[in-house]
Amino acid sequence: MQVSWLWLNDYIDLNDITVEALAKTLTSLGLEVEGIDEKRPLKGNVVVGKILKAVQHPNADKLRLCEVDVGEKEPLAIVCGAPNAREGIKVVVARIGSELPGDFKIKESKIRGEKSFGMLCSEEELGLSGGHDGIIELPESLPVGSSVPEYFHMNDTVIEIGLTPNRSDCLGLLGLARDLAAKLGKTLKIPDEKVAKTDAALKSEAHITVKIADANDSQRFSALYVADVRTIPSPQWMQRRLQYSGMRPINLLVDATNYV
């Protein structure tokens, strides 16, 4: 079982305890810690930038010369081959000296005769997904020069627990936090219940029929009809929590189910 430190911290305050001390406490509860993995996938200066100008590379049909504002006095000149590199969008900029997953170090380079002082990154290059159709387009509200790892909630510590069959009460983060709270004398922070707003005119029975053929096999089965749901990406914080728990983010519908 993979446990995110940041996620666990939602349910019990761990700010005054080290990861090593927490590991010993978990092991003493019969929840043996088999490994600790510090998640710091991006090293150096990977920041939010804005493309001020994007023009055709004079010596390559599929490359563009971009001027990118990263919050400094002068914009950076960066050569980019992504089809969506265009003026006005916020992007992920790996500056010279930074390092991406796979020990990929960013250096000053010359591409087809033009100097490039950084790299505009795709999700694949950041290790966020396997997609590489183009560079990441960030929300316009993000400040230029702000931290990309912080926006994507990338820095975390993952604790690997060898969960035994008799500890199914700790298969979830809340159960784990309950055990820790009792051991450490801390308060368990149970999430507030929120009542979803529903359309009173929308009745599940008008769309779904449930029939239990054998009450011995299934004593109860519930179904709920949901309308007008869009398949959109889940928030970045949810994607990272699922990723660090060993699951691959898909979309909000799948991710919300896996998150719960």
N, C-alpha and C positions, 0 to 999 in steps of 0.2 A: 504494500500500500504506500503510495507516494503522498506526502503531506506538505502543502505549501505553508511556510512560516507566516506569510502575510495573511493568508486566509484563516489560519488557526488563530491569529492575533485578533480577528474580528470577534471571537467568542470568549477569549480569555487574554488579559493583558500580560504580555510576555516581555515588555520593554526592559524589565529589571533582571532578566535572566539570559544567560548566554545560550547559544545553540548547543554547546557541549554539555552544559548543566541540564538542559531540557532533555537531551538524549539519555543521560543517566537516569533522570526521573522517569521517563517513559519505560526504560528497561526495567526499572524497579517495580513498575506496575504490571509487569508481564507483557509489555509491548516492546519487544526487542528491536532496537534501532540497528539496522544493517548497513546504513550508509548515510552520509550527509553530502549534498551536492550544492555548492554555491553557484547560483545562476547569475552570471555576469557576462552575457553573450557579446556585448559590445564594449570595446576598450577604446579609450581616447575620446576624441571630440566628435561625436555624431549628433548633429543638431538639426533643428527645423530651419529650412531656407526658403527663399521665394525667388522664382525665376523672373528676372527683370527683363531679360531679352533672350530670344532663341532664334538663331538664324542658321541657314544651311552651311554645312562645312564645305569649304571651297574644294576639297580634294576627296570627298566621300559622299555619295548620294544618301546613305542611310544614317549619317551622323549630323548632329547639330552642335553649334557653338553656343553655350549658354552663359549668361552673366547672372550670378546667383547672389542675392543678399543673404548673409548669414549673421548680420548684426554688427559687422565691423565697419570701419570707415570706407573701405573699398570692397566692391563685390568680387567674388571669385569667378575666374574663367574656368569652366568645366565642359569638357567634350562628353556628349551623351548620345547613345544610340537608340534610346527608347522612343517608340512612336508617339507617346503622349507627352513628351517633353515640350512644353509650350509656355509662352509668356503668361505671367499672372498667377500660376499655381504655387501652392506651398508643397515642399518636397523634403525628403530625408537626404541630408548632406553628410557624407563621411569625409571629414577634413583630413588633410595630410597628417600622418602619424597615428591615425586611428586604426583599429583592427576589427574586422568583421569575423563572424563564425567561419571555422575552417582555417584559422590562422592567416586570413587574407588581409595583408597590410596595405594601407593606402599610401601611395607615394606620388610625388610630382612626376608627371609623365608627358610624353609628346606623342600625340596620336595623329597620324597622317600630316605631320608638320606643324600641328597646333598644340600649344602647351595646355595641360589640364591640371588644375590644382585641387583635386578632390574627386568625389564620385557621387552621383545621384543614384539612390538605391531602390531596388525592388523588394517585395516581401521575401522572395527566395534568398536574396543576398543578406537579409537580416535574420534569416532562419525562422521567419514567421509562418511560411507556407511554401508549397512547391510551385506556386504561381510565379511566372516571370514574363507576363505579357507586356509589362511596362513598369515605370517607376511608381512608387507610392504617391498618391495625391492626398495630402493631409488637409484637415479642416482649416478654413480661412481664419478661424478664431485663434489658432495657436500662434504665440509670439515668435517672431523670427529670432533665432539663436537659442531657443529653449531646448531642453534635453529630450532627445528622442527616446532613450531607454525609460525615462520617467513617464512619458506619454503612453508608451506601450506596456508599462508595468512589467518590465523585463527583469529587473533586479530582485531576486528572491532567494530563499534557501529552501531546498526540498529535502525532506527527511524521509528516508525509506524505512518502513516498519514491516517486520516479518509477523504478520497478524496470524495467530493460531485460530483454529475453528471454534474454540470456546470463548473467543472475544468478539463475537459478532456485534456486541453493543458498541464497539469502536470502529465499525465499518464506515461511519460517517464522521465528519469533522466535529459536529456538535457532541456526539458521544465521546469522542476523544477529549474534547475540551472539558466535558463534565467530569471525567476521571481526573484530569490534571488539576481542575479547580479544587476538587476535594483533597488531593494530595498536597497541593501548594498553599491551601488556605486562601484561595482567591475567589472572586465573584464570577460566576458564569454569566456571560452576556448573551442572553437569548434574543434572537432577532425579533423585532416588533412585527406583529401580524398586520397585514394590510388587506383590506377588503377590496376586491377588484370591482370596478364599475361595470355593470352589465346592462345590456339592453333588455328591458322588461318585456318587449314585444317578441324577443327571440326565445323560442321554447325548444329545448333539445328534443322533446318527445315528438315534435313535428318532423324531425329529420332522422332520428335514431330509434330503433327498436331493439331492446335487449330481451332475450329469452333464455332462461337457464333450463337446459334439457335435463340435467341431473343434479339435483341439489346436494347430493353426497359428494360430487366432485367439485362443485363451486357453489358455495352458500350465498355469495354476494358478488355482483359485478356492476360497476358503475361506468357510465358513459356521459360525456358532455360534448355538445356540439359547439364549435367555435367558428365564427364567420369573420370574413374580411381580414385575414392575417396575411401579412406580407413576408416573403422570404428575404430577409435582410441579414447582414452580418451582425453578430452579437457584439456588445461593447468590448473594448480591448482588455479591460480588467478581467472580464469573464473568460475571454479566449486564453489569456495567460494562465489563469487558475486551472482551466481544463487541461491545457497543454502540460503544465507542470504536475498534473495528477495522472498523466499518461494517456490522455485522450486527445484526439485531433479535432480542433474546432471546424464546424461545418457551416452552420447558419444559426440564426437566433432560435428557430423552432427546435432543432436538434440539440443545440448547446444548452438551452434552458432546461430541457429534459435531463440531459446528462449532469448539469450543475446540481439540480435537485437530488 
